[in-house]
């Protein structure tokens, strides 16, 4: 199934911008992703995984990994639509 995942980055973005990394599509306060997944939970997980992968491909230090774990609750999926 395909899902449209709408993410609110308002809380996470200011903390990530301090790292001076290329955030790609995640540099906006509202991000829309189309994701293929088996179920809604997987779609949300894959959206978060894409965010983490984008950062970790540039910097995979222990501090960054710890920060990403802390930001998990601030990475908010505000809408999920089956398309």
Secondary structure, DSSP 4 states (H G I P E B T S, - for coil): -EEEEEEE-HHHHHHHHTT----GGGGSSEEEEEEE-SSHHHHHHHHHHHHHHHHHTT---HHHHHHHHHHTTTSEEEEEEE-
